[in-house]
Amino acid sequence: MAAPLRHPLITAAAAVVLVILTGCGGTSELTLETDIPVVETAPPPEAPPAPLIFMPPTSCADLLPPAFIEEFASEGIALLRGPGSPSAEPIYTDGQTPEELVGGLSCLYGLPNDEDSGLSILLSAAPIDPAIRPTVIADLIAQNLNVGQTLDGTGLTYWIWGDDAIVSALHNELFQDAWYSALVQPGGRPAYDQGAALVAAMRSSTTQ
């Protein structure tokens, strides 16, 4: 039996469809980029902290935070001389302390019932005028003290550990507007560390 005849247009159309299908089968799939890079912006720089303003104390009661006064009391240590103390006698019988000479105050703490023990803690704070600051620095350097910097980098320190026999422990901190010192007898490293902590406490109690 003879094979059926195919219409030429049908044959051509089938060939085109076949070519299209074949071409579609070999084409790779297209992928869309969905990950858009995110540009991170740096946070704005933090503003520097506002400088502390020294508030000169007028009484020894304002020189230290209450917690330090309570700690002194628990150890039998009391205010012996200075503004607000029960005594009208000066700290030094032969003159003023260096801080008193520039308009500050000094407060002497010790054991009121055992003055022969040799324990004494002399705390001082004074305002510093730019005109006298170089003189104060020269006087501290003349004492052959060690020189350093405060933890916050805003002031200078002048210090010595001392010893438990003769030399008292001394820690000074000198800022642009204020001068603090702690003189602890007997000296030595523990006494010096106590003095440094007391100076930090005075700074926190007399600034805003």
PADO-58146 format. One record per residue (C-alpha): x, y, z; residue number from 0; residue in one letter. Coordinates in Angstrom, 3 decimals. Layout:
residues N
+----------+----------+----------+-----+---------+
|     east |    north |       up | num | residuo |
+----------+----------+----------+-----+---------+
|        X |        Y |        Z | NUM |       A |
...
+----------+----------+----------+-----+---------+
//
This chain:
residues 208
+----------+----------+----------+-----+---------+
|     east |    north |       up | num | residuo |
+----------+----------+----------+-----+---------+
|    0.000 |    0.000 |    0.000 |   0 |       M |
|    1.357 |    3.410 |   -0.891 |   1 |       A |
|    2.403 |    5.784 |    1.938 |   2 |       A |
|   -0.030 |    8.665 |    2.591 |   3 |       P |
|    1.017 |   11.958 |    1.119 |   4 |       L |
|    1.738 |   14.804 |    3.522 |   5 |       R |
|    0.874 |   18.360 |    2.701 |   6 |       H |
|    4.021 |   20.426 |    2.120 |   7 |       P |
|    2.849 |   23.234 |    4.462 |   8 |       L |
|    2.118 |   20.792 |    7.254 |   9 |       I |
|    5.536 |   19.213 |    6.839 |  10 |       T |
|    7.262 |   22.605 |    6.918 |  11 |       A |
|    5.319 |   23.740 |    9.961 |  12 |       A |
|    6.199 |   20.550 |   11.803 |  13 |       A |
|    9.862 |   21.086 |   10.982 |  14 |       A |
|    9.772 |   24.633 |   12.375 |  15 |       V |
|    8.104 |   23.443 |   15.565 |  16 |       V |
|   10.742 |   20.719 |   15.901 |  17 |       L |
|   13.562 |   23.221 |   15.476 |  18 |       V |
|   12.020 |   25.544 |   18.076 |  19 |       I |
|   11.580 |   22.746 |   20.571 |  20 |       L |
|   15.101 |   21.531 |   19.970 |  21 |       T |
|   16.491 |   25.016 |   20.497 |  22 |       G |
|   14.554 |   25.485 |   23.721 |  23 |       C |
|   15.895 |   22.261 |   25.108 |  24 |       G |
|   19.503 |   23.343 |   24.740 |  25 |       G |
|   19.136 |   26.807 |   26.239 |  26 |       T |
|   20.479 |   27.270 |   29.801 |  27 |       S |
|   18.132 |   28.687 |   32.382 |  28 |       E |
|   18.451 |   32.364 |   33.244 |  29 |       L |
|   19.078 |   33.277 |   36.886 |  30 |       T |
|   18.179 |   36.584 |   38.437 |  31 |       L |
|   20.561 |   38.202 |   40.897 |  32 |       E |
|   18.473 |   38.773 |   43.981 |  33 |       T |
|   21.312 |   39.596 |   46.440 |  34 |       D |
|   21.759 |   43.363 |   46.350 |  35 |       I |
|   24.936 |   44.493 |   48.141 |  36 |       P |
|   24.194 |   46.552 |   51.258 |  37 |       V |
|   26.401 |   49.542 |   51.867 |  38 |       V |
|   26.987 |   49.915 |   55.609 |  39 |       E |
|   27.349 |   53.450 |   56.862 |  40 |       T |
|   29.664 |   54.103 |   59.794 |  41 |       A |
|   27.936 |   55.418 |   62.920 |  42 |       P |
|   28.549 |   59.085 |   63.656 |  43 |       P |
|   31.513 |   59.694 |   65.975 |  44 |       P |
|   30.626 |   60.013 |   69.619 |  45 |       E |
|   30.848 |   63.477 |   71.074 |  46 |       A |
|   33.670 |   63.880 |   73.599 |  47 |       P |
|   32.496 |   63.899 |   77.225 |  48 |       P |
|   31.859 |   67.303 |   78.702 |  49 |       A |
|   34.777 |   68.524 |   80.811 |  50 |       P |
|   34.348 |   68.314 |   84.568 |  51 |       L |
|   33.891 |   71.586 |   86.412 |  52 |       I |
|   35.635 |   71.945 |   89.762 |  53 |       F |
|   33.423 |   73.081 |   92.627 |  54 |       M |
|   35.758 |   74.235 |   95.450 |  55 |       P |
|   34.658 |   72.705 |   98.746 |  56 |       P |
|   34.319 |   74.988 |  101.749 |  57 |       T |
|   34.188 |   72.247 |  104.382 |  58 |       S |
|   35.881 |   68.906 |  104.936 |  59 |       C |
|   32.384 |   67.401 |  104.984 |  60 |       A |
|   32.159 |   68.164 |  101.253 |  61 |       D |
|   35.551 |   66.746 |  100.331 |  62 |       L |
|   34.733 |   63.020 |  100.306 |  63 |       L |
|   31.659 |   60.947 |   99.399 |  64 |       P |
|   29.706 |   59.683 |  102.430 |  65 |       P |
|   30.824 |   56.085 |  101.809 |  66 |       A |
|   34.456 |   57.024 |  102.449 |  67 |       F |
|   33.580 |   58.904 |  105.634 |  68 |       I |
|   31.657 |   55.851 |  106.836 |  69 |       E |
|   34.631 |   53.621 |  106.060 |  70 |       E |
|   36.891 |   55.941 |  108.065 |  71 |       F |
|   34.454 |   55.824 |  110.984 |  72 |       A |
|   34.382 |   52.023 |  110.928 |  73 |       S |
|   38.164 |   52.059 |  111.370 |  74 |       E |
|   38.037 |   54.624 |  114.171 |  75 |       G |
|   39.423 |   57.385 |  111.916 |  76 |       I |
|   37.928 |   60.853 |  112.380 |  77 |       A |
|   38.448 |   64.409 |  111.198 |  78 |       L |
|   40.932 |   66.052 |  113.572 |  79 |       L |
|   41.673 |   69.427 |  111.951 |  80 |       R |
|   40.400 |   71.481 |  109.065 |  81 |       G |
|   37.153 |   73.306 |  108.199 |  82 |       P |
|   34.265 |   71.557 |  109.899 |  83 |       G |
|   36.450 |   69.719 |  112.433 |  84 |       S |
|   36.035 |   70.028 |  116.216 |  85 |       P |
|   39.447 |   71.740 |  116.454 |  86 |       S |
|   40.258 |   75.368 |  115.676 |  87 |       A |
|   43.975 |   74.608 |  115.387 |  88 |       E |
|   45.594 |   74.828 |  111.954 |  89 |       P |
|   46.952 |   71.766 |  110.147 |  90 |       I |
|   50.522 |   72.972 |  110.546 |  91 |       Y |
|   51.379 |   75.134 |  113.534 |  92 |       T |
|   54.135 |   76.906 |  111.595 |  93 |       D |
|   52.126 |   77.847 |  108.509 |  94 |       G |
|   49.613 |   76.779 |  105.896 |  95 |       Q |
|   49.649 |   73.733 |  103.652 |  96 |       T |
|   50.666 |   74.318 |  100.019 |  97 |       P |
|   47.034 |   73.921 |   98.966 |  98 |       E |
|   45.860 |   76.420 |  101.594 |  99 |       E |
|   48.415 |   78.911 |  100.288 | 100 |       L |
|   46.687 |   78.959 |   96.876 | 101 |       V |
|   43.162 |   79.269 |   98.279 | 102 |       G |
|   42.275 |   75.636 |   98.942 | 103 |       G |
|   41.543 |   73.640 |  102.070 | 104 |       L |
|   43.208 |   70.760 |  103.889 | 105 |       S |
|   41.656 |   68.158 |  106.181 | 106 |       C |
|   43.612 |   66.041 |  108.660 | 107 |       L |
|   42.227 |   62.636 |  109.608 | 108 |       Y |
|   43.574 |   60.291 |  112.265 | 109 |       G |
|   42.793 |   58.295 |  115.387 | 110 |       L |
|   41.434 |   60.790 |  117.949 | 111 |       P |
|   42.027 |   58.473 |  120.891 | 112 |       N |
|   45.480 |   57.365 |  119.810 | 113 |       D |
|   47.367 |   60.315 |  118.346 | 114 |       E |
|   50.670 |   58.649 |  119.189 | 115 |       D |
|   49.973 |   55.867 |  116.690 | 116 |       S |
|   51.526 |   57.898 |  113.893 | 117 |       G |
|   48.561 |   57.319 |  111.597 | 118 |       L |
|   47.563 |   60.434 |  109.688 | 119 |       S |
|   45.772 |   61.129 |  106.423 | 120 |       I |
|   46.044 |   64.664 |  105.103 | 121 |       L |
|   43.665 |   65.427 |  102.226 | 122 |       L |
|   43.701 |   68.684 |  100.296 | 123 |       S |
|   41.931 |   70.295 |   97.358 | 124 |       A |
|   42.514 |   73.681 |   95.789 | 125 |       A |
|   41.437 |   75.655 |   92.737 | 126 |       P |
|   44.213 |   76.324 |   90.227 | 127 |       I |
|   44.499 |   79.553 |   88.328 | 128 |       D |
|   46.409 |   79.366 |   85.017 | 129 |       P |
|   48.733 |   82.080 |   86.301 | 130 |       A |
|   49.969 |   79.999 |   89.245 | 131 |       I |
|   49.869 |   76.553 |   87.621 | 132 |       R |
|   53.499 |   76.689 |   86.397 | 133 |       P |
|   54.648 |   77.598 |   89.919 | 134 |       T |
|   52.734 |   74.665 |   91.430 | 135 |       V |
|   54.265 |   72.305 |   88.861 | 136 |       I |
|   57.772 |   73.631 |   89.576 | 137 |       A |
|   57.269 |   73.115 |   93.326 | 138 |       D |
|   56.089 |   69.532 |   92.829 | 139 |       L |
|   58.996 |   68.695 |   90.509 | 140 |       I |
|   61.422 |   70.169 |   93.048 | 141 |       A |
|   60.289 |   67.488 |   95.525 | 142 |       Q |
|   61.775 |   64.794 |   93.240 | 143 |       N |
|   58.414 |   63.086 |   92.904 | 144 |       L |
|   57.549 |   60.598 |   90.178 | 145 |       N |
|   55.595 |   62.179 |   87.335 | 146 |       V |
|   52.715 |   60.536 |   85.506 | 147 |       G |
|   49.280 |   61.101 |   84.043 | 148 |       Q |
|   45.771 |   60.601 |   85.363 | 149 |       T |
|   43.768 |   57.628 |   84.076 | 150 |       L |
|   41.533 |   59.832 |   81.947 | 151 |       D |
|   44.506 |   61.651 |   80.467 | 152 |       G |
|   43.301 |   65.096 |   81.556 | 153 |       T |
|   45.713 |   65.723 |   84.409 | 154 |       G |
|   49.219 |   65.162 |   85.723 | 155 |       L |
|   50.230 |   63.080 |   88.736 | 156 |       T |
|   53.144 |   63.622 |   91.120 | 157 |       Y |
|   53.671 |   60.781 |   93.545 | 158 |       W |
|   55.866 |   58.654 |   95.757 | 159 |       I |
|   55.123 |   55.400 |   97.535 | 160 |       W |
|   57.103 |   56.250 |  100.621 | 161 |       G |
|   57.801 |   53.632 |  103.265 | 162 |       D |
|   56.412 |   52.446 |  106.569 | 163 |       D |
|   59.240 |   53.984 |  108.571 | 164 |       A |
|   60.058 |   57.552 |  107.533 | 165 |       I |
|   58.690 |   58.716 |  104.169 | 166 |       V |
|   54.954 |   59.277 |  103.823 | 167 |       S |
|   53.022 |   58.121 |  100.765 | 168 |       A |
|   52.051 |   61.092 |   98.606 | 169 |       L |
|   49.752 |   61.311 |   95.578 | 170 |       H |
|   49.001 |   64.585 |   93.750 | 171 |       N |
|   46.706 |   65.091 |   90.787 | 172 |       E |
|   46.912 |   68.403 |   88.968 | 173 |       L |
|   44.197 |   69.381 |   86.498 | 174 |       F |
|   43.667 |   72.586 |   84.563 | 175 |       Q |
|   41.359 |   73.937 |   87.250 | 176 |       D |
|   42.092 |   71.935 |   90.387 | 177 |       A |
|   44.803 |   70.361 |   92.519 | 178 |       W |
|   44.266 |   67.391 |   94.836 | 179 |       Y |
|   46.665 |   65.637 |   97.187 | 180 |       S |
|   46.677 |   62.836 |   99.733 | 181 |       A |
|   49.534 |   62.456 |  102.217 | 182 |       L |
|   49.337 |   59.174 |  104.145 | 183 |       V |
|   51.543 |   58.202 |  107.080 | 184 |       Q |
|   52.949 |   55.561 |  107.507 | 185 |       P |
|   53.785 |   55.230 |  103.809 | 186 |       G |
|   54.387 |   52.216 |  101.575 | 187 |       G |
|   52.528 |   50.789 |   98.604 | 188 |       R |
|   49.225 |   49.982 |  100.413 | 189 |       P |
|   49.155 |   53.486 |  101.903 | 190 |       A |
|   49.887 |   54.995 |   98.488 | 191 |       Y |
|   47.076 |   53.014 |   96.864 | 192 |       D |
|   44.729 |   54.275 |   99.565 | 193 |       Q |
|   45.849 |   57.834 |   98.908 | 194 |       G |
|   45.288 |   57.488 |   95.152 | 195 |       A |
|   41.769 |   56.135 |   95.791 | 196 |       A |
|   41.039 |   59.045 |   98.131 | 197 |       L |
|   42.163 |   61.574 |   95.525 | 198 |       V |
|   39.848 |   59.947 |   92.955 | 199 |       A |
|   37.030 |   60.156 |   95.503 | 200 |       A |
|   37.742 |   63.829 |   96.130 | 201 |       M |
|   37.665 |   64.488 |   92.397 | 202 |       R |
|   34.272 |   62.801 |   92.013 | 203 |       S |
|   32.871 |   64.632 |   95.046 | 204 |       S |
|   33.969 |   68.118 |   93.994 | 205 |       T |
|   33.153 |   68.179 |   90.275 | 206 |       T |
|   30.031 |   68.263 |   88.159 | 207 |       Q |
+----------+----------+----------+-----+---------+
//
